[in-house]
């Protein structure tokens, strides 16, 4: 019979960055993967921070139990929890055996110690049925292998709870299924796993059950195999008001489809060592699916002109240029956004109006193509369709979905010919996804060619005119 590893009763907490929790109660079972669902600031992020011992809390007042033992202070729970993220820091030059076997950084290992580490790791891998070369360097592992090694390391260290924050970038649905099978096998009889993930695809494959948060409260505990769940997950996730807002965004219709004329092209774009040519048309949506993180980023940077490689030619309408300066991309209105809503693209200490005035963070050397004036920020802000955004609002004080609107509105008001988006849905909640999808349709309706570079097809399969699945 499965046992309860983590039990939280009537938890109350508030944090300016992560939101609040009010009378939150839930538990997680040994051998199960529990997904925490909710919009941004719903309380799920704060719950994770509490489990990591990273936020202020009255530990005596609140009731948090691990294996029926009350946690009295952050140190009590920290030693029982392992936090795994897709970007968990690793020493890339270490072998798998060294990374799994060594708890602390050690600059000198004798041959005897190394041999012992290899033997112990090989035995552990054999017991778990893992076919992976333990002498491989960490930098040589693919996305699935890196995650497997992280889980093995946590299991070896004897933790009871895995807290996994992972959007599964660089993994397709089959790879995520392989990861899910391994993870369930690894935690059986030993640990429980808690998943914080915004990707519907990854969460649905990995999770055995869900705890759904809304406005700081646990509103539903949802077991996937239970045949009598009432309603839909989205009903609990959004609530009535947000459901109506989301439906309004989702109802935005795409009126313009791909035209005949090529407005942008690239020649000799290198992808996995092969030279490729691509053309993009007015009002067209093109999606590139590239699982390898380094290759995906390289393709994005070259597609949008942030990086220009020798030998690559760019077609701006009827004009062809080799190794053009970045000003050429701005002149022809080829723009880009990296990870929509993140601080890659916006100045958090500036106002909404000032952010809209700057066409892009850290990459525009001048604003020659803008017709500026004393009221330019107000004029630009008036074009934002979000009623809750005002020109003088400080961006840092706004939520993530407002950041998305600002990053995309900045370009929308300038009618670009092409916009290139890199992993636009990363860390987006359900409402944020709808915001981005509505903007993609709005851009195409203005004749903009939209290019999306992602690690998988989630959200883009139905709306794309062309898909290049490059592995």
KEVOVEX-905946 format. One record per residue (C-alpha): residue number from 1; chain; x, y, z. Coordinates in steps of 0.1 Angstrom, whole numbers, plus 5000, padded with zeros to 4 digits. Layout:
KEVOVEX-905946
NUM / A / X / Y / Z
...
//
This chain:
KEVOVEX-905946
1 / A / 5000 / 5000 / 5000
2 / A / 5013 / 5035 / 4991
3 / A / 5021 / 5058 / 5020
4 / A / 5017 / 5095 / 5023
5 / A / 5051 / 5112 / 5022
6 / A / 5042 / 5149 / 5023
7 / A / 5011 / 5163 / 5041
8 / A / 5002 / 5200 / 5043
9 / A / 4973 / 5211 / 5064
10 / A / 4957 / 5245 / 5064
11 / A / 4988 / 5264 / 5051
12 / A / 4987 / 5302 / 5051
13 / A / 5015 / 5323 / 5037
14 / A / 5021 / 5355 / 5017
15 / A / 5050 / 5365 / 4995
16 / A / 5053 / 5396 / 4973
17 / A / 5070 / 5377 / 4945
18 / A / 5052 / 5344 / 4945
19 / A / 5017 / 5352 / 4957
20 / A / 4997 / 5338 / 4986
21 / A / 4983 / 5306 / 5001
22 / A / 4951 / 5306 / 5022
23 / A / 4941 / 5274 / 5041
24 / A / 4958 / 5252 / 5016
25 / A / 4958 / 5215 / 5023
26 / A / 4970 / 5186 / 5001
27 / A / 4992 / 5155 / 5003
28 / A / 5015 / 5136 / 4979
29 / A / 5019 / 5098 / 4978
30 / A / 5050 / 5077 / 4976
31 / A / 5057 / 5065 / 4940
32 / A / 5034 / 5092 / 4924
33 / A / 5041 / 5123 / 4904
34 / A / 5018 / 5152 / 4915
35 / A / 5015 / 5181 / 4892
36 / A / 5008 / 5215 / 4906
37 / A / 4985 / 5234 / 4883
38 / A / 4973 / 5270 / 4883
39 / A / 4978 / 5304 / 4867
40 / A / 5009 / 5324 / 4875
41 / A / 5006 / 5338 / 4911
42 / A / 4979 / 5312 / 4919
43 / A / 4999 / 5299 / 4949
44 / A / 5016 / 5269 / 4933
45 / A / 5050 / 5288 / 4930
46 / A / 5048 / 5298 / 4966
47 / A / 5040 / 5262 / 4977
48 / A / 5072 / 5251 / 4959
49 / A / 5093 / 5278 / 4975
50 / A / 5080 / 5267 / 5009
51 / A / 5090 / 5231 / 5002
52 / A / 5124 / 5242 / 4992
53 / A / 5128 / 5262 / 5025
54 / A / 5134 / 5294 / 5004
55 / A / 5107 / 5317 / 5018
56 / A / 5097 / 5331 / 5052
57 / A / 5071 / 5311 / 5070
58 / A / 5059 / 5306 / 5105
59 / A / 5069 / 5269 / 5107
60 / A / 5055 / 5265 / 5142
61 / A / 5021 / 5278 / 5132
62 / A / 5018 / 5259 / 5099
63 / A / 5015 / 5222 / 5096
64 / A / 5039 / 5206 / 5072
65 / A / 5047 / 5169 / 5076
66 / A / 5071 / 5146 / 5059
67 / A / 5067 / 5109 / 5068
68 / A / 5044 / 5120 / 5096
69 / A / 5072 / 5142 / 5112
70 / A / 5064 / 5178 / 5116
71 / A / 5088 / 5202 / 5099
72 / A / 5099 / 5228 / 5126
73 / A / 5123 / 5249 / 5104
74 / A / 5135 / 5252 / 5068
75 / A / 5166 / 5231 / 5075
76 / A / 5143 / 5201 / 5084
77 / A / 5127 / 5200 / 5050
78 / A / 5157 / 5211 / 5029
79 / A / 5176 / 5179 / 5036
80 / A / 5146 / 5158 / 5025
81 / A / 5139 / 5176 / 4992
82 / A / 5158 / 5177 / 4960
83 / A / 5151 / 5205 / 4935
84 / A / 5156 / 5196 / 4899
85 / A / 5153 / 5220 / 4871
86 / A / 5161 / 5218 / 4834
87 / A / 5189 / 5242 / 4840
88 / A / 5203 / 5226 / 4871
89 / A / 5240 / 5235 / 4874
90 / A / 5263 / 5207 / 4866
91 / A / 5301 / 5205 / 4861
92 / A / 5301 / 5197 / 4824
93 / A / 5336 / 5182 / 4824
94 / A / 5327 / 5156 / 4850
95 / A / 5318 / 5120 / 4840
96 / A / 5284 / 5106 / 4848
97 / A / 5299 / 5085 / 4875
98 / A / 5316 / 5115 / 4892
99 / A / 5285 / 5136 / 4890
100 / A / 5263 / 5109 / 4905
101 / A / 5288 / 5098 / 4932
102 / A / 5303 / 5130 / 4944
103 / A / 5282 / 5152 / 4968
104 / A / 5307 / 5181 / 4970
105 / A / 5331 / 5197 / 4946
106 / A / 5365 / 5179 / 4948
107 / A / 5394 / 5190 / 4927
108 / A / 5415 / 5159 / 4931
109 / A / 5403 / 5122 / 4930
110 / A / 5427 / 5093 / 4934
111 / A / 5425 / 5064 / 4909
112 / A / 5411 / 5043 / 4937
113 / A / 5383 / 5067 / 4945
114 / A / 5374 / 5070 / 4908
115 / A / 5373 / 5033 / 4904
116 / A / 5350 / 5030 / 4934
117 / A / 5327 / 5057 / 4920
118 / A / 5325 / 5039 / 4886
119 / A / 5318 / 5006 / 4903
120 / A / 5290 / 5020 / 4925
121 / A / 5274 / 5040 / 4897
122 / A / 5276 / 5010 / 4873
123 / A / 5259 / 4988 / 4899
124 / A / 5232 / 5014 / 4905
125 / A / 5225 / 5018 / 4868
126 / A / 5223 / 4980 / 4863
127 / A / 5198 / 4977 / 4892
128 / A / 5176 / 5004 / 4876
129 / A / 5180 / 4990 / 4841
130 / A / 5197 / 5022 / 4827
131 / A / 5218 / 5017 / 4796
132 / A / 5241 / 5047 / 4798
133 / A / 5279 / 5050 / 4796
134 / A / 5290 / 5061 / 4831
135 / A / 5323 / 5074 / 4816
136 / A / 5305 / 5099 / 4794
137 / A / 5310 / 5135 / 4801
138 / A / 5280 / 5155 / 4814
139 / A / 5283 / 5179 / 4784
140 / A / 5279 / 5150 / 4760
141 / A / 5244 / 5139 / 4774
142 / A / 5212 / 5146 / 4756
143 / A / 5181 / 5161 / 4773
144 / A / 5167 / 5127 / 4784
145 / A / 5200 / 5114 / 4796
146 / A / 5207 / 5145 / 4817
147 / A / 5173 / 5142 / 4834
148 / A / 5179 / 5105 / 4841
149 / A / 5213 / 5113 / 4857
150 / A / 5197 / 5140 / 4879
151 / A / 5171 / 5115 / 4892
152 / A / 5197 / 5088 / 4899
153 / A / 5218 / 5114 / 4918
154 / A / 5188 / 5124 / 4939
155 / A / 5178 / 5088 / 4946
156 / A / 5214 / 5080 / 4957
157 / A / 5214 / 5109 / 4982
158 / A / 5183 / 5095 / 4999
159 / A / 5159 / 5124 / 4995
160 / A / 5122 / 5118 / 5000
161 / A / 5106 / 5144 / 4977
162 / A / 5117 / 5155 / 4942
163 / A / 5105 / 5189 / 4932
164 / A / 5108 / 5191 / 4895
165 / A / 5105 / 5224 / 4876
166 / A / 5107 / 5215 / 4839
167 / A / 5090 / 5226 / 4807
168 / A / 5107 / 5196 / 4789
169 / A / 5122 / 5219 / 4763
170 / A / 5142 / 5199 / 4737
171 / A / 5119 / 5168 / 4742
172 / A / 5092 / 5156 / 4719
173 / A / 5061 / 5137 / 4732
174 / A / 5078 / 5102 / 4729
175 / A / 5109 / 5114 / 4747
176 / A / 5087 / 5128 / 4775
177 / A / 5069 / 5094 / 4778
178 / A / 5103 / 5077 / 4781
179 / A / 5112 / 5102 / 4809
180 / A / 5078 / 5095 / 4826
181 / A / 5083 / 5058 / 4826
182 / A / 5118 / 5061 / 4840
183 / A / 5107 / 5086 / 4867
184 / A / 5078 / 5065 / 4879
185 / A / 5101 / 5034 / 4882
186 / A / 5128 / 5054 / 4900
187 / A / 5106 / 5068 / 4927
188 / A / 5086 / 5036 / 4935
189 / A / 5090 / 5027 / 4971
190 / A / 5114 / 5055 / 4977
191 / A / 5102 / 5090 / 4969
192 / A / 5073 / 5112 / 4958
193 / A / 5077 / 5137 / 4929
194 / A / 5061 / 5172 / 4926
195 / A / 5060 / 5187 / 4892
196 / A / 5058 / 5224 / 4884
197 / A / 5053 / 5228 / 4847
198 / A / 5034 / 5252 / 4824
199 / A / 5035 / 5229 / 4794
200 / A / 5002 / 5210 / 4790
201 / A / 5019 / 5183 / 4770
202 / A / 5046 / 5176 / 4796
203 / A / 5022 / 5179 / 4826
204 / A / 4997 / 5156 / 4811
205 / A / 5022 / 5129 / 4803
206 / A / 5043 / 5131 / 4835
207 / A / 5016 / 5136 / 4862
208 / A / 4996 / 5109 / 4879
209 / A / 4974 / 5135 / 4896
210 / A / 4970 / 5172 / 4900
211 / A / 4966 / 5197 / 4927
212 / A / 4949 / 5228 / 4912
213 / A / 4955 / 5262 / 4927
214 / A / 4935 / 5294 / 4922
215 / A / 4939 / 5327 / 4940
216 / A / 4959 / 5311 / 4967
217 / A / 4936 / 5283 / 4975
218 / A / 4936 / 5246 / 4966
219 / A / 4904 / 5243 / 4946
220 / A / 4906 / 5208 / 4933
221 / A / 4926 / 5175 / 4937
222 / A / 4923 / 5157 / 4904
223 / A / 4933 / 5120 / 4899
224 / A / 4938 / 5113 / 4863
225 / A / 4925 / 5077 / 4864
226 / A / 4894 / 5086 / 4885
227 / A / 4863 / 5081 / 4863
228 / A / 4840 / 5106 / 4881
229 / A / 4859 / 5138 / 4880
230 / A / 4834 / 5166 / 4876
231 / A / 4838 / 5193 / 4850
232 / A / 4871 / 5201 / 4832
233 / A / 4905 / 5210 / 4846
234 / A / 4902 / 5244 / 4829
235 / A / 4870 / 5252 / 4849
236 / A / 4890 / 5249 / 4882
237 / A / 4921 / 5265 / 4868
238 / A / 4906 / 5297 / 4855
239 / A / 4873 / 5303 / 4873
240 / A / 4844 / 5321 / 4856
241 / A / 4860 / 5355 / 4850
242 / A / 4892 / 5342 / 4835
243 / A / 4873 / 5316 / 4814
244 / A / 4854 / 5344 / 4798
245 / A / 4885 / 5365 / 4791
246 / A / 4903 / 5334 / 4777
247 / A / 4873 / 5326 / 4754
248 / A / 4874 / 5362 / 4741
249 / A / 4911 / 5358 / 4732
250 / A / 4907 / 5324 / 4717
251 / A / 4878 / 5336 / 4696
252 / A / 4900 / 5361 / 4678
253 / A / 4899 / 5349 / 4641
254 / A / 4927 / 5347 / 4617
255 / A / 4915 / 5366 / 4586
256 / A / 4947 / 5367 / 4564
257 / A / 4965 / 5336 / 4553
258 / A / 4998 / 5331 / 4535
259 / A / 5002 / 5353 / 4504
260 / A / 5021 / 5347 / 4472
261 / A / 5050 / 5371 / 4474
262 / A / 5082 / 5363 / 4493
263 / A / 5089 / 5391 / 4518
264 / A / 5119 / 5375 / 4535
265 / A / 5143 / 5347 / 4528
266 / A / 5175 / 5331 / 4540
267 / A / 5201 / 5311 / 4521
268 / A / 5227 / 5286 / 4534
269 / A / 5212 / 5285 / 4569
270 / A / 5232 / 5257 / 4586
271 / A / 5210 / 5232 / 4605
272 / A / 5228 / 5201 / 4619
273 / A / 5256 / 5206 / 4595
274 / A / 5234 / 5209 / 4564
275 / A / 5229 / 5240 / 4543
276 / A / 5192 / 5249 / 4540
277 / A / 5172 / 5277 / 4521
278 / A / 5139 / 5291 / 4533
279 / A / 5114 / 5317 / 4520
280 / A / 5087 / 5334 / 4541
281 / A / 5055 / 5350 / 4527
282 / A / 5032 / 5377 / 4539
283 / A / 5007 / 5366 / 4565
284 / A / 5023 / 5331 / 4568
285 / A / 5029 / 5312 / 4601
286 / A / 5060 / 5290 / 4599
287 / A / 5071 / 5268 / 4628
288 / A / 5106 / 5253 / 4632
289 / A / 5108 / 5223 / 4656
290 / A / 5144 / 5217 / 4668
291 / A / 5149 / 5195 / 4699
292 / A / 5186 / 5203 / 4704
293 / A / 5189 / 5234 / 4726
294 / A / 5221 / 5248 / 4711
295 / A / 5210 / 5241 / 4675
296 / A / 5176 / 5257 / 4682
297 / A / 5191 / 5289 / 4696
298 / A / 5216 / 5291 / 4668
299 / A / 5189 / 5288 / 4641
300 / A / 5168 / 5315 / 4659
301 / A / 5197 / 5339 / 4662
302 / A / 5205 / 5335 / 4625
303 / A / 5169 / 5336 / 4613
304 / A / 5163 / 5370 / 4630
305 / A / 5197 / 5385 / 4623
306 / A / 5209 / 5388 / 4659
307 / A / 5238 / 5366 / 4647
308 / A / 5250 / 5368 / 4611
309 / A / 5273 / 5341 / 4598
310 / A / 5297 / 5344 / 4569
311 / A / 5282 / 5328 / 4537
312 / A / 5246 / 5333 / 4548
313 / A / 5225 / 5354 / 4524
314 / A / 5194 / 5373 / 4534
315 / A / 5166 / 5383 / 4510
316 / A / 5148 / 5415 / 4519
317 / A / 5120 / 5416 / 4492
318 / A / 5140 / 5420 / 4460
319 / A / 5173 / 5428 / 4477
320 / A / 5198 / 5401 / 4486
321 / A / 5226 / 5409 / 4511
322 / A / 5255 / 5388 / 4525
323 / A / 5264 / 5393 / 4561
324 / A / 5241 / 5424 / 4565
325 / A / 5244 / 5447 / 4595
326 / A / 5217 / 5446 / 4620
327 / A / 5204 / 5479 / 4609
328 / A / 5194 / 5462 / 4576
329 / A / 5170 / 5440 / 4595
330 / A / 5154 / 5470 / 4613
331 / A / 5152 / 5489 / 4581
332 / A / 5132 / 5461 / 4565
333 / A / 5112 / 5455 / 4597
334 / A / 5125 / 5420 / 4605
335 / A / 5121 / 5418 / 4643
336 / A / 5123 / 5392 / 4670
337 / A / 5113 / 5383 / 4706
338 / A / 5132 / 5358 / 4727
339 / A / 5111 / 5339 / 4754
340 / A / 5080 / 5362 / 4754
341 / A / 5074 / 5379 / 4787
342 / A / 5109 / 5373 / 4802
343 / A / 5134 / 5400 / 4811
344 / A / 5153 / 5393 / 4778
345 / A / 5130 / 5417 / 4761
346 / A / 5117 / 5443 / 4785
347 / A / 5131 / 5469 / 4810
348 / A / 5114 / 5461 / 4842
349 / A / 5123 / 5494 / 4859
350 / A / 5108 / 5515 / 4831
351 / A / 5072 / 5524 / 4824
352 / A / 5050 / 5506 / 4799
353 / A / 5051 / 5536 / 4776
354 / A / 5089 / 5538 / 4777
355 / A / 5092 / 5501 / 4770
356 / A / 5070 / 5505 / 4739
357 / A / 5092 / 5533 / 4727
358 / A / 5122 / 5510 / 4726
359 / A / 5117 / 5485 / 4698
360 / A / 5139 / 5459 / 4714
361 / A / 5162 / 5453 / 4743
362 / A / 5200 / 5455 / 4738
363 / A / 5199 / 5452 / 4700
364 / A / 5187 / 5485 / 4684
365 / A / 5215 / 5509 / 4679
366 / A / 5192 / 5538 / 4669
367 / A / 5156 / 5547 / 4665
368 / A / 5158 / 5562 / 4631
369 / A / 5127 / 5544 / 4617
370 / A / 5105 / 5557 / 4645
371 / A / 5086 / 5590 / 4641
372 / A / 5090 / 5602 / 4676
373 / A / 5072 / 5631 / 4693
374 / A / 5066 / 5645 / 4728
375 / A / 5035 / 5623 / 4732
376 / A / 5049 / 5591 / 4716
377 / A / 5047 / 5569 / 4747
378 / A / 5011 / 5578 / 4753
379 / A / 5002 / 5573 / 4716
380 / A / 5018 / 5539 / 4716
381 / A / 5002 / 5529 / 4750
382 / A / 4967 / 5539 / 4736
383 / A / 4971 / 5511 / 4710
384 / A / 4974 / 5484 / 4737
385 / A / 4942 / 5464 / 4738
386 / A / 4947 / 5453 / 4775
387 / A / 4924 / 5476 / 4795
388 / A / 4945 / 5470 / 4827
389 / A / 4977 / 5484 / 4812
390 / A / 4985 / 5521 / 4815
391 / A / 5013 / 5541 / 4800
392 / A / 5029 / 5552 / 4834
393 / A / 5027 / 5517 / 4850
394 / A / 5061 / 5504 / 4861
395 / A / 5067 / 5471 / 4844
396 / A / 5084 / 5455 / 4874
397 / A / 5051 / 5458 / 4893
398 / A / 5031 / 5440 / 4866
399 / A / 5025 / 5403 / 4863
400 / A / 5040 / 5379 / 4837
401 / A / 5010 / 5381 / 4814
402 / A / 5013 / 5419 / 4812
403 / A / 5050 / 5414 / 4803
404 / A / 5039 / 5392 / 4774
405 / A / 5015 / 5419 / 4762
406 / A / 5042 / 5446 / 4764
407 / A / 5068 / 5425 / 4746
408 / A / 5045 / 5417 / 4717
409 / A / 5027 / 5451 / 4716
410 / A / 5060 / 5469 / 4711
411 / A / 5063 / 5453 / 4677
412 / A / 5026 / 5450 / 4669
413 / A / 5022 / 5488 / 4667
414 / A / 5051 / 5491 / 4642
415 / A / 5036 / 5467 / 4616
416 / A / 5067 / 5445 / 4611
417 / A / 5071 / 5425 / 4579
418 / A / 5085 / 5395 / 4599
419 / A / 5085 / 5386 / 4635
420 / A / 5106 / 5356 / 4648
421 / A / 5096 / 5341 / 4682
422 / A / 5119 / 5319 / 4702
423 / A / 5101 / 5295 / 4726
424 / A / 5072 / 5320 / 4731
425 / A / 5052 / 5298 / 4755
426 / A / 5079 / 5291 / 4781
427 / A / 5066 / 5296 / 4816
428 / A / 5032 / 5307 / 4802
429 / A / 5000 / 5298 / 4821
430 / A / 4968 / 5289 / 4802
431 / A / 4958 / 5325 / 4799
432 / A / 4993 / 5335 / 4787
433 / A / 4991 / 5309 / 4759
434 / A / 4959 / 5325 / 4747
435 / A / 4974 / 5359 / 4748
436 / A / 5003 / 5348 / 4726
437 / A / 4981 / 5329 / 4702
438 / A / 4958 / 5360 / 4698
439 / A / 4988 / 5381 / 4690
440 / A / 5001 / 5356 / 4664
441 / A / 4968 / 5359 / 4646
442 / A / 4968 / 5397 / 4649
443 / A / 5003 / 5399 / 4634
444 / A / 4992 / 5377 / 4604
445 / A / 4961 / 5398 / 4599
446 / A / 4984 / 5428 / 4594
447 / A / 5004 / 5408 / 4568
448 / A / 5033 / 5400 / 4591
449 / A / 5051 / 5367 / 4584
450 / A / 5054 / 5349 / 4618
451 / A / 5083 / 5325 / 4624
452 / A / 5082 / 5304 / 4656
453 / A / 5112 / 5284 / 4668
454 / A / 5103 / 5257 / 4693
455 / A / 5115 / 5224 / 4708
456 / A / 5081 / 5207 / 4701
457 / A / 5048 / 5213 / 4683
458 / A / 5027 / 5221 / 4713
459 / A / 5002 / 5249 / 4706
460 / A / 5015 / 5255 / 4671
461 / A / 5004 / 5224 / 4652
462 / A / 4969 / 5236 / 4642
463 / A / 4977 / 5272 / 4635
464 / A / 5009 / 5268 / 4614
465 / A / 5009 / 5270 / 4576
466 / A / 5042 / 5252 / 4574
467 / A / 5061 / 5231 / 4599
468 / A / 5097 / 5221 / 4596
469 / A / 5103 / 5193 / 4621
470 / A / 5141 / 5191 / 4620
471 / A / 5146 / 5167 / 4649
//
